[in-house]
Amino acid sequence: FQAEDGIRDVERSRGLGDVYKRQIPDKIDSIKINLNEDKILLVNLLKDANMISSISEGNRLISQGGIKIDSKKIENPKFEVFRGSEGIYQVGKRKFLKIIV
């Protein structure tokens, strides 16, 4: 929280400043996913990376605009990710992960 004089009360802050400002955090975990095929559906990739708990949750989040790749909103539930690509994936407001395919 911030007082009128501009001094921030660190003890009461939850440390989510970047999230509230809708910025990508400085430190993001990274994961490499190995594919057997040349491409994979986005919802399957997110499930493999443990960012979502089910395919239906992923489809619901896409329809609600809750999934982004490199800050670009994904609107197609059949969006495919190709081998050799990498990006910063965001699920909801607080889950960020750099995925290398």
Buried (B, 14 or more C-beta within 10 A) or exposed (E): EEEEEEEEEEEEEEEEEBBEEEEBEEEEEEBEBEBEEEEBBBBBBBBBBEBBEEBEBBBBBBEEEBBBBEEEEBEEBEBEBEEEEBBBBBBBEEBBBBBEB
